[in-house]
Amino acid sequence: MAPLKAFLLLISTHLCCTYASDVDPSKCVLILPTVDRFAGTSFDFLLYARNSNGENVQHADSGQKFTVALVHEDGEEYPQTVEYPSAVAHYITANLTKAGQYVMALEWDGTAIPANGTQLLVNPDEVSEQTSFAFGEGLAGGPAGEALSFSIQAVDKYGNEHLSGNPGFEVTVVGSQDAHLVSKGDNGHGQTLVEVEAIEAGEYSFEVKTSTDKLLAISPITIDFTEGTAQPAPESNGSVDPEQTTIISPRLTNETAGNLGAVYFEARNAAGEFLPLTHADGHFEASVVLPSGELESKQIYATASGYQFFTYRYNVTGTYILLLNWQGTAISANGTELNVYPSEPSADMSYPFGEDLDGGLAHVPMEFGVQAVDKFGNYILEGDPKFNIHISNPSKLQYFNVTSNQEGQTLVQFMANEANTFQVTVKTQDHVPFASGPFDLVVEDPNSQENSSPTPEPESEPESAPVPETEPEPEPESEPESAPVPETEPEPEPESEPESAPVPETEPEPEPE
C-alpha cells in the first residue's frame, strides 16, 4: 500500500453516523495532496461523505455513492474508480498518460459537491530519446557559408510535448571540420534552437543527444549544403575601410555557457558597401580578452558568401571583450562585449543550504534553500530555477511553501505539527534527481528539548565561570587585607589597643582649654 494511501486509511477511522442517506453533498470534502503530477505516474486523492453537521458518514452500501471523472482540457473525460477500503474514506487512484490541465467532476449521488471543478495539472514525463523530433526550414538544406536553423522538440514517451522548460539537447557535428554549430539555445518552451553552417558545399551530419547523454532516434540529422551564391565585388567598390567594417552576429551580446557560437565580419568600403572576401587571407585579426584578463587569439575562417568569421565556446560566465582589427587598424566593432551566462541548473552541481538542514523543532517555522549551479560550476544568480521539491509525510506538516527569490534560488518554508524525520527529494525542472540524493530533515519535539535542557544548564556554569568576574586575581589583593587576619587574630587584639587609644578620651586636651 502506498504511503499516502496508508496514511489516508489511518485517518479515516472517525465514524460519526452510519447511514449513507444522511450525507449532505454540500458538506462532502476532497483531500488532494499538493504534489507535482506527471504523465504515467499514479497519484491518490480522497473523498469524505459528511452529514449536515460536517461529520463523517459511514458508507452503508445503500446504492448512493461518489462518482468521479477527470476531464482533460481537450474535453476528453476519464472516469475514475472509487474504492472503499474503510467505512468512511473513499479513495481514488488516478494514472493519466496525457499531460495537460484537468477539471475534477465530483458528485455524490448525482449532486455536485463543493470541490467539483477543482483543477489539477499533469506534467509531461521526462524527455524521451525515442519520441523527440526535429523540425525547421534548415533541415531542407541551403547555401554553404550561411547559417541554417532548425529546432528540436522535447517529447515524453507518451507523446506529450514539453511546452515549458529547457530540454538542453546537445548537438555535435559528425566526422567533419568543415561544418560547425553557430549557436544553440533553449527557448524555455521545451525546444532547443540550433543554427549550423558549413564552409564548403556537401552533406553534413549532426548528432543530437538528450541532457542525460541518450542519443535521439532521429540521429544523425543530415543536411545538404549547396554551393554559395557570393558574387565578386565590383572594382568600383574600392578597398576595405576599417571604420565602416563591422560584425553581424545577432546574438553576440548574450551567450550561454558551453554553447558554440561564431562572430561574423562584414567588410565594407568607405561608402559602407559590403565587400565579399572569399578567403581567410589574414587581413582580419581577432583576439578575445577573457574575464580573467588573459588574451586569447582566434583563427579566422571565410564563408562562400564573402563573410569571415571565428568560432568560440566559453564555459565560464562573465564578460568577454572582442579585439578586432583589419590590417592592424581597429574596426568599428572593436571592443564589443560578449556576455556569457550560466546554462541550465545541473543536478550534479546544485545544492541545498540553510541552518535548518541541521534540524529544528515541531510547531516552529523552518526554512532552507536550494542554490542553482550549472554543470560548469557557474552560480545562477537570476531567475527561477524551478526545482521540483518533494517531502515525505506531508500530512504531518502545517504548511509547506515553495517559492523563488528570482535570484537563482528556490526557497522552502514549512512547519511540522509533530516530531518526525522528513525525507526531501530535489529534482531539476526536467525531473533529474540531484546526484547527492534525498536528504533528511529531523524535527524534534520541543518538550523533549526542554527536558533535555537541564543538561545544557551546566552551560550556565560556564556562566558562573564568568564569576571569575569577581576577578579573584584582584581579590587575592583583598586577601592581603585578610592576610593581616592570620586568623591568629592577635592583630585584632591590638585593634582593641586602638580602643585604648581613644582612652585619651580623658579629654586632657579639653582641660588645657
N, C-alpha and C positions, 0 to 999 in steps of 0.2 A: 504494500500500500504506500502511495506517495506520501512524503512528509506533510504536505498541505492537507491532503485528504484525511490523514490520521489526526491532524490537529482539529479539523472541522468535525470529525467524528467525536472527538473528545468533548468539544464544547456543545454538542447537540443533545446533551442529556437533560436539558432544562425543560421538563414537561409541566405544562400548566393546565391543560384541559385535554379531553380525549376524543372530541368529535370533530371530524373534518367539516361538518356542516356549520360549525361555529366560526369558520375562517372569514375574516373581513379582508377582501382583496386590497383595500386601501391601506392596510397595516402590514402587508407582506413585505419582506425585506430581501434585498440582494446583497450578498457579500462577494465582492470582486476584488481580489488582491491586486495591488498596484505593482505590476511587473511588466517588463518588456516581453512581447509575444512575437514568435517567429513562425513562419510557414513551416508546417510539418512537425512542430513541437507541441505536444499536448499541454493544455492548461486547464485548471479546475476553477469552478466557482460554485456558490452555494445559495440556495433559496430557503427562507423560513416562512412557513404559513403561520399567521398570527390572528388572534381574535381582536375584537374592537378595543380591548384594553391593552393591546400590544403584547399579549402573552403568547408564547409559542404553543402551537396546536399539534397534537399528535395526529399523524396520518392514520385514519382508520379504514383505508381501502373502501371508501364509500362511493367510489366512482368519480369523485371530484379530484382534480389534480392540477399540477402546473404543466403548462405547455411552453416550450422554449424553442426559438428559432433565431439564428444569426443571419441577418440579411446583408449581403455584400453591397458595396456602393454601385455595382453594376445591376443591382436588382435581383441577383440570384439568391435564393433562400436555402439555408442549410438547417433543417430541423435537427434538434438535439435530443438525445435520450436522457430522461430524468431518472436517476437512481434513488432508492430509498434504503440505504444501509442502516438507518436507525429510525426510531419512531418519530423524530422531529425533522432532521436535516434532509434536504432534497439536493442531491449532488448532480452536477453536470460536468463531464469531462469532454472538452472540445479539442479537435485536432483539424486545423484548417490549412490546406496547402495553397490557397490563393491569398496572396498578400493584398492589403488594402484596408479601407475603413469599413467597419461593420456596425450595424444597429441591432441591438438586442430586442427581440419581440418576446415579452414576458407576460403571461396571463395565468390567472387562477380560475379554473372552471369557466373560461371564456371571457373573463373580465380582466382588463389590463391592470397591473399593479403599478405603484409609483415609479419603480425603476424601469418600466417599459420605455424603450427609446434610448437607453444607455448606449453610448458609443465606445467601441474599442478598436485599437489599431493592431493589425497583424503585419509585421515587417517581413521583407524577403529573407530567405535563408542566406547562408554565406555564398559568396561568389563561386560559381561552378566553371571549371575549365571546359566542360563539355558543351554548355549551352550559351556561353558568352560569345558575342559575334562582333564583326567589324562592318562599318558602313561609311559611305562618303565618296565624293566625286574622284578623289585622288586614287582610289583603288583601280579606276579605269585607265590610269597612266597619264603621261603628259611629257612635255619637253624636258630634256636634261638641262640642268642648271637652274631650274625653277622648283620651288618648294611645292610639293603635293600634300594635301591634307586628307586625313580620314579619322574616324572615331572608333573607339572600342566600347561597346555597351556591356556593362556587368549584368549578368542574369544568374538566378539561382537554379538549382536542379529541377525545380517545379515549373520553370519557365517565367518566373516573376522577374521583371526588370527592376534593377535598383534605380530608384528615382531621386535618391539623395546620397550624400557621402562621396568619398573619394576612393575609387577602387585601387588606384595605384598600380595599374598594369605596367609591366616592364617591356620595352621594345628594343630589340637589337638587330643589327644588320648581320646577315648570314654570309660568311665567306667572301667579302669584298671590301676593298678600301676605297672604292670609287663612289660609294653611296654612304650617306650618314644621316643621322637623326638631327633635324634642325631644331625641333622643340618638342616637348611633351609635357602635358599638364592635365590635372583633373579639373573638371568644371563644377564639382560639388553636387552634381546630379546623376551620379552613378556612371559617368563616362570619362574616359581618358582621351584627350585630343592629341593627335600626333601630326607632325609635319616632317616629311622626309625629302631628301634631294639626292640626285646622282650627278656626278661631274661629267660622266660620259654616258652616251646612249647605251641601252641594254636592259635586260631583265634582272631585277634585284629582288632578293628575298629578305623578309623581315620576320623575326621570331617574336611571339608575344607570350608572356608568362603572367600568371597572377602574382599578387604581392606575396603569396606563400610559395612561390617558385614552382607552380604547376603549369606545364605547357598547355596552351589552349589548343583545342581540337582543330581550330581553323589555321593553325600554324603549319608551315610558314606561309605568310602572305606574300604573293609575288606581284610586283608592279613593273610595268613596261615603260621605261623612259625612252622617248624618241629623240631624234636629232634636234638640237636647239634651233631657234629661228633668229639669232642675233645677226644684225646687219653691220657691216663695217662703217665706221664713222666717216662722213664726208670730209674732204680735205679742208673745207672752209670752217670746220668746227674748231680748228686750232688746237693748242696744247692744253694739258690739264692745268687748271687753276686751283691751287690748294684751298684758297679762301672759299671757293664755290663747291668744292668736293665735300661730300658728307657721307653719312651712313643711313641705311634704310631698314633697320631692324625694328619692326613694330612692337615687339615685346621686350625690347632691350632694357628698359628701366627696371623691370621686375623679372626675377627668375627663381625657380625652386631648386633647392639644394639637390644635387645628384642628376639634374636634367642636363642633357646635351643640347647646347644652343649654338648659334652662329651669328657673327656680325658681318654684314654685307656693306661694301664700299660702293658708292656710285660716283665715278669720276666725272667731273664737269669742266667745261671750258669757262672762259671769262664771262660769257653770255649766260651761263647757267645751264647750258645744254649738255645732255648726257653723252659721255664718250665711252662706248663699249671697249673694254680691254679684255682680249680673249686669252691672254697669257699672264700667268703669275710671274712677271719678269723682275720682281724685286723692287719696283719703284715704290710700292706701298710698304710701310714698315709699321708694325703693331707690337705693342707690349702692354702688359696689364700690371698695375700696382695692386698687390694683394692686400687684404685687411691687415696682415702682419707687417706691411711696409716693404716686403720683398718685391722684386721686379721679375716678371715672367715674360719672356719673348714668345711671340706667336708665329706659326708658319702660315704664309698666305697662299690661298688657292684661287683658281679662276673658274668661272662658270661659262657655259657655252653661249649664254646670252650677254656676256660682257661685264658681269659684275665680278668683283674679287671679294674674298671673304676669309675669315678664320673661324675655327670652332672652339668651344670651351665647355668644360664641365667642372663645376665647383661644388664641393661637399660642405664647405664651411660658410656659415651665414656671415653677412657683412656687406660693406660697400667696396666694389672693385672699380678702379679708375682706369679708363682706356686712354693710352697714349698712342695717337695715330698721326703718321707723317706721310707726306708724299715727297720723295727725294730729299728728305731731311727737313722739310718745312711742315709745320703743324697744319693739319686741315681744320675746317670749321668745327668738326665734331670732336676735336682733340679735348680730352678731359671729361668726356661723357662718363657718367656714373652708372654702374650696373649693380643693382641691389639684389642680393641673394637671400631668400627667405627659407625658413625650415620647410622640410617636406612634411608628410602626414605623420601623426603621432605613431610611435613604434611601441609594440607590446613588449619588446625586449629592453627598451631604454626608459620608458615612462615609469613613474614610481609614486607610491602613496607617501604622505608626510603628515606630521602633526603630533602634538604631545599626547592626544587621547588614544593614539595607537598603542600606547603602553597600558591602557585600561582606564576604567572610570567607575562611577557609581550609578546604581539604578535611581531613577527619578531626578537625575542631574543631567542637564544638556551636555552633549558631547559633539565633537566635530573632528573631521580630518579632511585632507585634500588630496588630489591626485595631480601631479605635475606632468604635463605633456612634453615629451622629448622625442625628436625624430631619430631615425636609425643611424644618423651620423653623429649623434650626441648633441645636436643643437637644441637649446631650450626654445619651446614655442611660447612666445610672450604675448600673443594676440589671439583673439577669437575664442570660440567654444570648442574644446577638443571632442565633445560629445561622447565621452566614455560611457559604456553601459556598466552600471554598478548594481550588483545583486547582493542581498544579505539574507542569511538563513533566519528562520524563526521570526518572520516579520510580525506575527501576531503578538509577540512579546515587546513590541515597540509602541510607544505612544505616538511617535511620528518619525518619519524618515524622509528628509527632503534633500534632493539633489539639484544643485544649481551650478552656474558657471560665473566666474568673475570676469569673463571675456578677456582674460589675460593669460590664456593657455592652461588654466587650472579648473578642475571640477571640484566643487566644494560640497561636502556631505554634512548635514546637521541632523542629529537624531537624539532620542531619549528612550531608554529602556524602562519598562514597567517593573522589571524584576531582574535579579541576578541571572546571568547566563553567559555562555561563550558563543558569540555570533561569528559565523564564517562569512567573510566578504570576498566576492569574486569580481574582478575588474576586467572588462574586455574593451577593445577599441571599437570604434564605430562600425567596423567591418566584422565584429564578433570574434576577433582574435584574442584569446585569453593572454593575460600578462605572463611572461616567462617565469616570473618569480612565484607564480601560483597564487591560490587563495591565501588570505591571512586571517588570523583570529583577533576579534576584539573582545576582551574579557571585561564584563561588567559585574561588579561585586555588590553585595547587599550593604547599604550604608550602615545598618545596625551592627553587622558583623565587624565593620570597620571600627565602629565606636567601641565595640567590645575588645577589639584588639588594640585600641588606642592606649590603654594603660601601659602597654609595652613602650610606646613612644614617650611615656611620662619620664622614663629615665632621661629622655632628651631634655626634660625640664631640669634634670640635674645638671646637664651642661649649662642650663640657665643659672643654676646655683653656682656652676663653675665660675660665671662672672662674679660670684660673691667675692672671688679674689679681687673684685672691685673694691672690697674693703681695703684693697691694696695692702694685704698683710705685710708686704715688704715695708711700707711706711709704718704699719702698726708696730712691727718689731721696734720701730723707733719709739713707739709709745711704751713698748716693753721696758726700755730703759727707765721709763717712769716707774714701771713695776719693779724694774731692777733694784731700785733702792728698796723695793719690798723684800729683798732677800728673805722674805717670809719670816725671817727671824723676828721681824717687826720690832727689833730693839730700836731701829731708827725711829719708828713711830713713837717709841717712848721718849726719845729726845724731843720728839714733837711736843710731848707733854711739857718738856722744859720750856719750849717757847710759850707753853701755857703759863709757866712761872715767869717767863719774860714779861707777860702782862702784869706780873707782881709789882713791877714799877707802877702798878695802879695805886701804890701807896700815895700816888699823886704828889710826890715830893715837889714836882715842878710847880703844881699849883701853890704849894706852901711858899716857895720863894715869892710867888705873887703876894 
